[in-house]
Amino acid sequence: MPKIYKYISSQFAGAMLDSGTIRVGTIYSYRKDENIEVGDSGEGVLTVERRLPDFTGANVSSKDIPAGVFPVFFSEGTTFSKVIIQDNYVHNDRNYPDVYIYCTTKEPNKDVMKSFGADTCVEIADNHKFHTLIAEEMMYSKKLIHGLYLHKSCIYEGRIVTRDSLDNYWMKEPRHIHQREVRLVMPPKEVGSTIEPVLISNPDIGKLCSIYKF
């Protein structure tokens, strides 16, 4: 299985390798981190943008203007000698519920590691098994999730979309593309509940880990 990598402080690397102790974060907690490489106030938020249809007409009343073009602007019964409506958009910010996440990278980079404030890179031998162990620990030992989880690479195309996206928790701004992030997402048992980062330990997690040398 593909390898992944975790940037971490040497202070915590020993515990990760010896006892499989790691910190599982939350989307909302990353909004608060002051490190511009780690923190992102836009985590878990998408802007859904929809273009309204254009309309051109002469000697028309408000009732002649198709619904959805610009209904708020026109009073009922108003007549216009000329109407041109074009290039209008509706924006709606969607704030998605908090979820547990664990972030790694698929391409280790020493400069990126330093920008994260880390001094150690841990190599994880089996991407799928590692994420499964985390999810099982969160489900069976901590009893914080039902078992639904998904891990995949982040998408660096920005957070403005034309419709709701199931990829919302993996979407990041293009300026972060150098991070090459892989993200494990785990919804809590009660969707919409207040959740906090949590420490978990499983020696089998540690068995997959070793120190990566640049």
C-alpha positions as CSV (number, residue, x, y, z in Angstrom):
1,M,0.0,0.0,0.0
2,P,1.2,3.6,-0.6
3,K,3.2,5.2,2.1
4,I,2.3,8.5,3.8
5,Y,4.2,10.8,6.0
6,K,3.5,12.8,9.2
7,Y,5.3,16.0,10.2
8,I,5.7,16.1,14.0
9,S,7.8,17.5,16.8
10,S,10.6,15.2,18.0
11,Q,9.0,15.7,21.4
12,F,6.1,13.5,20.4
13,A,7.7,11.3,17.8
14,G,8.8,8.7,20.3
15,A,5.3,8.2,21.6
16,M,4.0,7.8,18.1
17,L,6.5,5.0,17.3
18,D,6.6,3.3,20.7
19,S,2.9,3.2,21.7
20,G,1.1,4.5,18.6
21,T,0.0,7.6,20.4
22,I,-1.3,10.4,18.1
23,R,-3.5,13.5,18.3
24,V,-6.7,13.4,16.2
25,G,-7.8,16.9,15.4
26,T,-11.0,18.5,14.2
27,I,-11.8,20.7,11.3
28,Y,-12.9,23.6,13.5
29,S,-9.7,23.4,15.6
30,Y,-7.6,24.0,12.5
31,R,-9.5,27.3,12.0
32,K,-7.9,28.6,15.2
33,D,-4.2,27.6,14.6
34,E,-2.1,30.7,14.2
35,N,0.5,29.0,11.9
36,I,-0.5,30.1,8.4
37,E,0.7,26.7,7.0
38,V,-1.3,24.6,9.6
39,G,-4.2,26.9,10.3
40,D,-6.9,27.8,7.8
41,S,-10.0,29.9,8.8
42,G,-11.8,28.5,5.8
43,E,-11.7,24.8,6.8
44,G,-15.1,23.2,6.5
45,V,-16.6,26.2,4.6
46,L,-17.6,26.3,0.9
47,T,-19.1,29.1,-1.1
48,V,-21.7,27.8,-3.5
49,E,-22.0,30.2,-6.4
50,R,-24.8,30.1,-8.9
51,R,-25.1,32.3,-12.0
52,L,-28.5,33.8,-12.6
53,P,-30.0,33.7,-16.1
54,D,-29.6,36.9,-18.2
55,F,-32.7,38.8,-19.3
56,T,-33.2,41.6,-21.8
57,G,-36.6,43.2,-22.6
58,A,-38.4,46.5,-23.5
59,N,-41.6,47.9,-22.0
60,V,-41.9,45.0,-19.6
61,S,-43.5,44.8,-16.2
62,S,-42.0,43.0,-13.2
63,K,-44.3,40.0,-13.8
64,D,-42.7,39.5,-17.2
65,I,-39.2,38.9,-15.7
66,P,-38.6,35.2,-15.2
67,A,-38.6,34.0,-11.6
68,G,-35.1,33.6,-10.2
69,V,-33.5,36.3,-12.4
70,F,-33.5,39.0,-9.8
71,P,-36.8,38.8,-7.9
72,V,-35.9,40.8,-4.9
73,F,-35.0,43.9,-6.9
74,F,-38.4,44.5,-8.7
75,S,-41.6,45.5,-7.0
76,E,-44.8,43.9,-8.2
77,G,-46.6,45.9,-10.8
78,T,-43.6,48.0,-11.8
79,T,-43.1,48.7,-15.5
80,F,-39.7,49.3,-17.2
81,S,-39.0,50.8,-20.7
82,K,-35.8,48.8,-20.9
83,V,-34.4,46.0,-18.8
84,I,-31.0,44.4,-19.2
85,I,-29.9,41.9,-16.5
86,Q,-26.6,40.1,-17.0
87,D,-23.7,38.6,-15.2
88,N,-25.5,38.2,-11.8
89,Y,-24.5,35.6,-9.3
90,V,-25.8,34.3,-6.0
91,H,-23.3,33.3,-3.3
92,N,-24.1,31.1,-0.3
93,D,-21.6,30.2,2.3
94,R,-22.0,26.7,3.7
95,N,-20.5,26.0,7.1
96,Y,-20.3,22.2,7.4
97,P,-20.5,20.4,10.7
98,D,-17.3,19.7,12.6
99,V,-15.6,16.3,12.0
100,Y,-12.5,14.5,13.4
101,I,-9.6,14.6,11.0
102,Y,-6.0,13.3,10.8
103,C,-3.7,14.9,8.3
104,T,-0.6,13.5,6.6
105,T,1.2,14.0,3.3
106,K,2.0,11.8,0.4
107,E,5.2,13.6,-0.5
108,P,7.7,14.4,2.3
109,N,9.4,17.8,1.9
110,K,11.9,19.2,4.4
111,D,11.0,22.8,3.8
112,V,7.3,22.2,4.2
113,M,8.0,20.2,7.4
114,K,9.9,23.2,8.9
115,S,7.1,25.6,7.8
116,F,4.7,23.4,9.9
117,G,6.9,24.1,12.9
118,A,8.0,20.4,13.0
119,D,11.5,18.9,13.1
120,T,10.7,15.2,12.5
121,C,9.1,13.3,9.6
122,V,7.5,9.9,10.4
123,E,7.1,7.4,7.5
124,I,3.9,5.4,7.7
125,A,4.2,2.1,5.8
126,D,0.6,1.3,5.0
127,N,-1.8,4.2,4.2
128,H,-5.0,2.1,4.4
129,K,-4.1,0.1,7.5
130,F,-3.0,3.2,9.4
131,H,-6.2,5.0,8.8
132,T,-8.3,2.0,9.6
133,L,-6.5,1.5,12.9
134,I,-7.2,5.2,13.8
135,A,-10.9,4.8,12.9
136,E,-11.3,1.6,14.8
137,E,-9.7,3.2,17.9
138,M,-12.1,6.2,17.6
139,M,-15.0,3.8,17.2
140,Y,-14.4,1.0,19.7
141,S,-12.2,2.5,22.4
142,K,-13.2,6.1,22.4
143,K,-16.7,5.5,21.1
144,L,-16.7,8.9,19.4
145,I,-17.7,7.8,15.9
146,H,-20.1,5.2,14.3
147,G,-17.5,3.8,12.0
148,L,-18.0,6.0,8.9
149,Y,-14.6,7.3,7.7
150,L,-12.9,8.2,4.5
151,H,-9.3,9.0,3.6
152,K,-8.0,10.6,0.4
153,S,-5.9,13.4,-1.0
154,C,-6.9,17.0,-0.7
155,I,-8.2,19.0,-3.7
156,Y,-6.5,22.3,-4.3
157,E,-9.0,24.1,-6.4
158,G,-10.4,26.6,-3.9
159,R,-13.6,26.6,-2.0
160,I,-16.0,28.3,-4.5
161,V,-18.2,25.7,-6.2
162,T,-21.3,25.6,-8.3
163,R,-23.1,23.1,-6.1
164,D,-22.7,21.3,-2.8
165,S,-19.8,18.9,-2.9
166,L,-19.2,15.7,-1.0
167,D,-15.5,16.7,-1.1
168,N,-16.0,19.7,1.1
169,Y,-13.7,18.5,3.9
170,W,-10.9,17.9,1.4
171,M,-11.1,21.2,-0.5
172,K,-8.3,23.7,0.1
173,E,-6.9,26.8,-1.6
174,P,-4.3,26.4,-4.4
175,R,-1.7,28.2,-2.2
176,H,-1.5,25.1,-0.1
177,I,-0.8,22.7,-3.0
178,H,2.8,22.2,-1.9
179,Q,1.6,20.4,1.2
180,R,0.3,17.4,-0.8
181,E,-2.0,16.5,2.1
182,V,-3.9,13.3,2.7
183,R,-6.7,13.6,5.1
184,L,-8.7,11.1,7.1
185,V,-12.2,12.4,7.9
186,M,-14.5,10.9,10.6
187,P,-17.9,12.3,11.4
188,P,-18.8,12.2,15.1
189,K,-21.7,10.1,16.4
190,E,-23.9,13.2,16.8
191,V,-23.5,15.3,13.7
192,G,-23.4,19.0,14.6
193,S,-22.2,18.3,18.2
194,T,-19.3,20.2,19.7
195,I,-16.2,18.1,19.5
196,E,-12.5,18.5,20.6
197,P,-9.2,17.0,19.5
198,V,-8.4,13.7,21.2
199,L,-5.4,11.6,22.0
200,I,-5.5,7.9,21.0
201,S,-3.0,5.1,21.5
202,N,-2.6,1.8,19.7
203,P,0.7,-0.1,19.5
204,D,-0.3,-1.4,16.1
205,I,-0.2,2.2,14.8
206,G,3.3,2.5,16.0
207,K,4.4,-0.6,14.3
208,L,3.6,1.0,10.9
209,C,5.8,4.0,11.7
210,S,9.5,4.8,11.4
211,I,11.6,8.0,11.2
212,Y,12.1,9.2,7.7
213,K,15.5,10.6,6.8
214,F,15.6,13.3,4.2
